[in-house]
Amino acid sequence: MSKLILLVEDNASDEKLALLAFKKCGVPHEMIVARDGADALDYVFATGKYLGRDPAVRPSLILLDLKLPRISGLEVLRRLRASAETKLLPVVVLTASGEDEDLTRSYALGANAYVRKPVDFVEFSEAAKVLGVFWLRFNELAPTVRGT
C-alpha cells in the first residue's frame, strides 16, 4: 500500500534531491510537494487551491523545512499541532538550519524528529531511506482525531 508524504521545501535543488532519494528508499509512496508554508497548510487543511481535495486523506508523513517563504516551518508546525485533526500527524523537520534555537523550538512545538539535511547526495539518500523505512513501513499512525 502506497503512503503519502508531504514534502514542504522551497529550494528546488533540495526538492529534487529529496524526490530522488525517497524514490530510491524502496518504500511505496506518493510525494506531494508544497513550496511554502501557506501552500502546505492549504494542502493539509484542504483550503485555497486544494479546496476540492478530500481532507480525510492525510499524509502519513510531513517533511518540513523551517526557512520557508510566506509562513515559516515553525509556524506551520504550530498550526498543525493546534488543530485536533492534525495534531498527531508525524512531522519530521528536515532542514539545513544549524541553529540550536530552531532545534529547541521544533521539539517544543511538537516535531517528531529533527534531521539536518546532509549536503552530500549519498548521505542524503541514506537519510531518506532510513526515514522512509521507519516512518512509512514500521511506524503505526495514530488514529484520526475529529474536531475539538
N, C-alpha and C positions, 0 to 999 in steps of 0.2 A: 504494500500500500504506500502510495506517494504521500509525503508530508509537505507542508507549505512552510517556506522560510520567507520572512520579510527582511530584506537587506536594506538598511537605511544608510545610504552612503552618497556623499556629494562629489567625491573625487572619482573621475571617470577611470583612471588607471587602477585605483583600488577596487572599484566595482568590477572591472574586467578580471582582475586578479582573483577576487572572491568567487566570481562566477566560474572561472576555470578551475580553481582549487576545489570548490564544492562539487563540480561535475566529476572530478577525479576521486571523490571521497567514497564512492561505492554504495551510498545510501540513496534509495529512490526519493526524489524530492522535486518540488516546483519552487523556483525562486522568483519572488516579486521584488522589484527594486523601487524604492522611494528615494528621491534625490534631495529631499529636505525634510525637516521635522513636520511642517504643516502637511505635506503630502503623506507622510507616514501616519499621522493621526487621522487624516481623511480616509486612508485605506482601512485602518483598523476599525474605525467607528462608522464606516460606510457613509461618509458625508462628502461634500464637494463633488469632485469629478467621479467619485466612487459611490455616489448616491444610490445607484441601482444594484449595487453589489449586496449579496446576502451577508449580513453582519454576523450570522451564526457560524459562518466559515471563518475560523480564526487561524492565524499562523500557529504552527507547532513551535516555532522559534522566531524571535526577533533578534537580529544582529544590528546593533545600534552604534553608529558613530556619535561622538559627542559634539564635535565642531561642525555644526550644520547651519545653513542659511535659514532665514525666516524664523524658525523655532529651534532652539538648541536641543541636543540629545538629552541633556539633563531635564529640560522642561518636558520633553516627550515622555521620558521615564516617569516624572512626577504625575503627569496626567494619566498615564496608563495605570499607575498604582492607585490613583484617586478614584478610579471607576470600578464598581463591583464586577462589571463584565470582563474587565481586562487585568484586574489586579494580580491574578495568578499566572498570567502568560509568562513563559520563560523569556527573559531578556538578557542577552549577553552583550555587554558593552565591548565593542571591537573598535579600538581607537589607536591612533598614533600618539595620543597625549601621554606625556610622561609626568604630568603634574600630579603630585600627591593629593591635592585638593580634589581633582576630578575623580580619583580613585575612591577617596573617602566619601564624597558626595554621592557617587554612583551606588555604593553599597548602602548608604544611609537612605537613599530613595527607593531601594528595593531591587537593585540589579541582582541577577542570579550568579553572574560571573563577570569578571573584568579581564579582558585579554588585550595586551598591547600588540598591535599589528607588526608582525615581523616584516622587514623590508625585503628580504630575500624570498624569491618565489618558492624555493624548495621548503624553506621553513614555514612559509605561509600555507603551502599545500598541506604540510603535515599538521599544522594547527587546525586547518579546515577539516581535515579527515577526523581528527580527534573530536572536534566539536560536533561534526555530523554524526559520527558513530554514537557518541554519548547522548546528545540531545534529541536525535531523531530515531535511533534504534533502541537504546536502553532506557532512556528516561520515560517515566509514566507521566502523562499530562494530568493536571488537576482537572476535576470536572468543571464545566462552565457554570459560573455563578450568575444569576439573573438579578438585576435591579438592587437598589439599596433602600 
